[in-house]
Amino acid sequence: MKVLLLGATGNLGIRLIPALLSHNHSVVAFVRSSSKLTSLLPSALLSQIVVVEGDAKSSGSIKKTILEKDCDAVVNTAGLAALMPWQTSELPRIFEAVIQATKEAGMERKKALRVWFLGGMGLLDMPGTRSVITHYLPIYREHLQNFALLNSISTEIIRWSILCPSLMTPRSSTFELPMQAPTESLIMSATVPPHWKDVWARRIPLLGPFIVLGLNVGQYTTNLEDNAEVIASDLEKGGDEWVGKKVGVWDASREKH
Ligand SMILES: NC(=O)c1ccc[n+]([C@@H]2O[C@H](COP(=O)([O-])OP(=O)(O)OC[C@H]3O[C@@H](n4cnc5c(N)ncnc54)[C@H](OP(=O)(O)O)[C@@H]3O)[C@@H](O)[C@H]2O)c1
């Protein structure tokens, strides 16, 4: 596929470049600063992609790039959800712009685009926790607002999925081809986190849901590279399996430790 990658200078975006190339995709990287990308990416990788400068809050620029570069799919890693209540985030505006652009580009081309978005683990239904917990954390409120907008769009208009990882950490700080052999260690599931442990503590009044969350969430840290791999490999397979779904990931290699 020809993939428009938004946020290619970010932690996940930069790792998606070798992952997408390794899965035989063409990459159009949409960044605020091409010089920043040049400083981060080895020239051997840079020479294999097309770079476009633009603002991900501009639906017009995104749509123009999709149409001019003839992209079939979009991966949006641009923007970062605000962790603290006093922080501001451009992510909701970026979400709106990407939705608008992919909707309009798909309608103009009479073919819905395949689009992966990024959310957070709090979007998933976590058994044993009351949804109010996640609703009170600002980072999840923002993800919930973005998801509500996305979920209102028919998958006939945008063939969307939203990846909902917990903390993602780097396995490596170098980006090269061929990418390290894919581990395929991430287990994916729709709606509910894979491998969720429902513990007795959920029955403790008031504190129970917090204990269940505390015991579980730390187990969901994954590698940035593995998350890049699941998106790139899904797109290579045609990208149908997770359409219209919020997708949780869990690192199966944890079982071996
Ligand atoms: N990292 C985690 O542990 C984690 C966990 C769960 C979910 N997520 C979600 O996953 C996504 C990616 O995370 P990340 O860690 O890769 O984030 P990141 O490193 O902060 O990268 C964000 C990217 O967005 C770009 N960006 C921001 N505003 C933009 C704009 N207006 N126009 C164009 N590009 C813009 C940044 O470009 P510049 O380089 O120009 O600033 C950067 O490339 C985020 O939505 C985050 O909320 C992350």
The ligand as an ORCA input file, in Angstrom:
! r2SCAN-3c Opt
* xyz 0 1
  N       4.327      6.880     23.757
  C       3.477      6.161     24.468
  O       3.855      5.460     25.432
  C       2.012      6.132     24.077
  C       1.150      5.246     24.718
  C      -0.187      5.191     24.317
  C      -0.634      6.014     23.296
  N       0.246      6.888     22.704
  C      -0.241      7.740     21.615
  O       0.470      7.372     20.444
  C       0.700      8.510     19.618
  C       2.178      8.570     19.260
  O       2.956      8.634     20.440
  P       4.472      9.051     20.381
  O       5.087      8.670     21.686
  O       5.085      8.585     19.109
  O       4.340     10.649     20.343
  P       5.497     11.726     20.075
  O       6.850     11.088     20.149
  O       5.221     12.908     20.951
  O       5.254     12.121     18.551
  C       4.252     12.991     18.195
  C       4.478     13.364     16.751
  O       3.414     14.227     16.366
  C       3.972     15.266     15.617
  N       3.075     16.423     15.669
  C       2.573     17.036     16.756
  N       1.771     18.044     16.388
  C       1.787     18.054     15.035
  C       1.165     18.866     14.067
  N       0.344     19.878     14.405
  N       1.388     18.605     12.758
  C       2.222     17.582     12.384
  N       2.834     16.782     13.261
  C       2.621     17.017     14.570
  C       5.308     15.555     16.282
  O       6.103     16.294     15.392
  P       7.333     17.210     15.865
  O       8.528     16.284     15.879
  O       7.405     18.254     14.833
  O       7.024     17.736     17.244
  C       5.784     14.116     16.470
  O       6.316     13.613     15.275
  C       0.184      9.713     20.414
  O      -1.096     10.056     19.935
  C       0.079      9.215     21.835
  O      -0.933      9.902     22.575
  C       1.547      6.962     23.047
*
